Amino acid sequence: MNHAEIEAFVAIVTTGSINEAAKRLHVSQPALSYRLKSLESKLGTKLFVRTRGVRTAELTPAGHRFLHLAERWHRLWEEAQRCQTELDRFDLRIASVDSLNSYVLPDFFRALAEQDPPFNVVIRTYQSLDIYNLVAKRDIDVGFAVQKMRTEDTSAIPLFEERMCIVRNAAYCSHHEPLHPHDLAPQKEIYIPWGHEYLMWREHWFGRTSSRLLNVDTLSLVFQFILTGDYWALVPESVARTHGDNASIRFYDIEDGPPPRRCYIVVNKQPLSNAKTWKPVLKHALVKFLQQKPWLRPVRKHLEF
């Protein structure tokens, strides 16, 4: 017995006729009849009653007994095929900071999931320091961080930069572009930690002791506050592009602004063996992704990690 013969038998029982079973399996009726005769020969018994002029398939007593075995065989075959598919896939574990996961990388993740060989793309959100620690412990395969850190077990490769801009509630806007830091009231800032370079820029213009009305760590909170009052915040261009159609908020270029935000790809210096499979695919997907997002300016001409 083989799967084609069992499949033919189950299809005939399910559809009620050889003709309909042949259509379902996309084979000719003679080919299906041959599979059935081969199966009956191997079993040494007839499985269907042959009555001239009757098109419906009627099981013999032996056919009824064999049906239970055939259905079990068919289920096991389908499970084995699904198992093989899962064995051909593996998890690619990615961690990124909230702002990248929410506003920059979704298109990249979708494209990556459709690559060949296929991956089960597992995406998690952490702060930059946590990402470095997880990569070092090999709890994730690759990370995307917005701060460069030096650790013994990880490498941080500059990936792209994007400019920063100011976001405000449109109801309180009276300035023309671009804004200057002198146009901004420090006590109205919604502060989000973009890294050391941003902190240095902020201290230069507003002083080290300037008050922070609101201090948050996620962009979703920034916009909840922006929509309720006369506040401002510094955000990357990718965020502005995402919310650009919202008439309730407005984005401004800024003169003498902070340096562009830089994104780093973080990998373990001694990755797991499956890295030989996912690294070339990841590089290809990243290069293609950046080509489609011109406001994300690649830091290096050639991406190597």
N, C-alpha and C positions, 0 to 999 in steps of 0.2 A: 504493500500500500504506500501511496505517497500523498502529499498535500493536495495536488490537483484532483486526484480521485475523490478524496474526502470532501473537498470543496464542491465538486460537482454533485455529489450525493446530497449534501446539505442544501445547496441551491435548488435542486429539484424538489426537495421536501418543502422548502420555504415558499417557492413560487407556485408549486402545484403542477408543473409540467416541464418536460424537457425543453420545449421551445422557449418558454419564458426564462428558464434557467440559463439557456445558451445566450439569450440577449443580455441578461444581467452580468454574465461572466465575459461577454464580448468574444465568444467563440462560436464556431459553426455548430449546428445541431448534430451532424455526424461525429464531430470531434468530441462533443459532450457525451454522446451515446457510447463512443468507444471507451471513454474514461469509466463510465458506469459499468460496462461489460467487463472491463479489466478488473475493477474492484470486486464485482460479483465472482469472477473467476478465482481471484485470490482468496476470497472468503468461502468459496465452495457452495454458495447458495444464492437464490434470487432475492433481491431486495425490494423489487416492485412487481406488482401484478400487471402482466401484459394482457390487455383486452383490446381486440381489434375495434377501431372506431372510437375508442375512449381516449380523450386527450389529457384528462387529469391523471396525475400520478398517485397510485394507491400503494401503500406499503404492505409488504407481506409480513407475517408474524416475525420472521427473521429480521426484516427491515425495521420493524418497531424496536426490536431489541438492540439492533446495531445503532439506531439513531442516537441513543444516549451516549454511546462511546464516540460517535462521530462529532457530536456537539462539543464534548469535552476536548477532543482532539483539536477541533477548530478554534476553541477558545485559547488553548495552550499555544497554538501556532500564532495567534494574534498577539498574545502576551509576549511571546518570544521575539516577535518583530518589534514591538514597542520597546522591549528591553534592549535590543540591539541599537535602536535609535538613540536611546538614552546613553548607552555606553559610548556612542560616537560623539556625544556632547560632554562638555565639562563646564563647571562654573568658572567664569571670569569675574573675580571679586574686585569691585571698584569702590573707592571711597573718595568723596569730594566735599568741599565746603558748601554751605547752603546756597550762597549766591551763584556758584557755578552750576550746581545741580538744578537750580530753579530757573536760571535765566540764560545760561550759556550752553550747557552740554546736552540737553534733551535730544536735539537732532542727531548729535554724535552717537548717543546711546542707541537710538533707534537704528541708525545705519550699522552700528557695530553688531547688533543682534541679528542682522540680516546677512552678515558676512559668511564666507565659506572658508574653513570649516565653521559650523554653527557653534555658538557659545550660549550657555545660560548666563546672561548678564545680570549679576547681582550688584545692586547699587545701594550704597549707604552714605549717610551724611554725618560728617564729623568736623571739628575744628582742625586747623592745620597741624597743631602739635600732636593731636590724637592720630592724625593720618600718618605722620612719620613713625610714631610708635607702632601702629598696626602693620605698616609695611615692614618695619624692622623685625617684628615677630612673625612675619609671613601670614598674618591673619587676613590680610587682603593682598591682592596681587599687584595692584597699581593704584596710586593716589593722585589727586589733583589738588594742589594747595596754592595759597596766595602769599605764602611767606617762605623764604628760603631758610632752611635750618641745616646745620652740619651735624650729622650723626655718623657713628662708626659703620653702621650696617646699610645705610640708604644713600642713594644718589638723587639729587634734585636737579632736573634739567629744565632750563627756561623754555617755555613753550610759546606763549604769546603775551602781548601787552594790549591794553585798551585804555583809552583816555577816560578821565573822570569828569563829571559834570554835576551841576547843582539841580536838585529837584525841590519845587515849592508848590504850595496850594495856589491854583490859578486865581482864586478870589482875592488873594493878597498881593498879586504881582503888579508892579508899576514900573519895573525896570525894563530897559531894552538890553538885548544881548550885545556883547557878553557882560557878565557880572564881574566885579572885582571883589577880592576879599573885604575891602573897605565897605562894600555894600551889604555885608552880611552881619547880622547881630549875633555875637557868640552865644548869648543867652537863649536864642531861638533855635540853636542847633540840635538836631537829633544825631547824636554821636554814635557811629558804628566803627569798630576798630579795623581799619584797612591795613594796618601794619606800621612799621617803624617810620618809613619815609613819609607817610601821611601824618603821623604824629609830629614829626619834625616840622612839616609845613604848617600845621595847625598852630604849633607853639610860636613859630616865627611871626604869624599874622595876628594871633589872638592872645599870645602870652601863655606861659605855663600854668598860670593859676586861673585862667578864664573858666567861668562856670559852664557846666554842661546840664542843660535842663533835662534831657533824656539821654540815657545811655543804653543801647540795645545791641543784640548780637544777631538779629535776623532781619532781612529786608522786608518781610511781610509786616513786621511791626512798624518799620519806618513809614510805610504807606498808610497804615491805619492811623498814625498820628498826623501825617501830612494832610490827610483828608479832613481832619477835624480842627485845624487851626493854622496860625501863621508861623509855621516851622520851616526849616530847611535842612537838607542833608546832602552829603556828597555821595554819589553813586556812580558805578561804571556805565559806560555807554550802552552795553548790552541790556542793562536794566531800563535805560531810557527808551531803547528801541522796543522793548516789550510793552511798555506802558504808554507809548507815544500816541495812541488813539484815545486815551482817556482825557476828556475835555476838562476834568476837574483838577488836573495837575499840569505843571509846566516844567520843562527842563531848559537849563541855561548852560551855554559854554562859560568858562571861567578864565579870566586873565590871571596870569601868574599863579596858575593852579598847581596842585601837587603833581608829582611824577605819575605817569600812567601806571595802572595796576598791572602787575605781572603775575602770570599763572605758571606754576611749575608742575611738571610730571614727576612723581616720586616712585622709585622702584627700589627693590632690594638688590644689593650688590651681588648676592648669591641667591638668585630666585629659584623656585621649584622647577623641576624638569619640564613641566608643561609650558614654561615660558618660551621654549623654542617654537611652540605652535602658535601662541597668541601674540607674541611680540611683532612679527612681521605684519600680521593682520591689523593689529592696533596702530602701527605706524602708518600703514596705507590708509586706514579710515581717518586718522587724525589729519594727514596731509590733505586729503580730499575735503574734509570738514572745514579746515582753515581756508581753503581756496574759495569756499562758498560763503565765508563770513569775512569780507574785506576789512571790517572795522576791528577784527582781531588780528593784530599785526604780528606775524611770526618773529620770534627773537633770533632764530638761527635759520640759515638758508637750508641746511640739511638737518633733519631730526634724527638724532642718534641716542639710544638708551639701551 
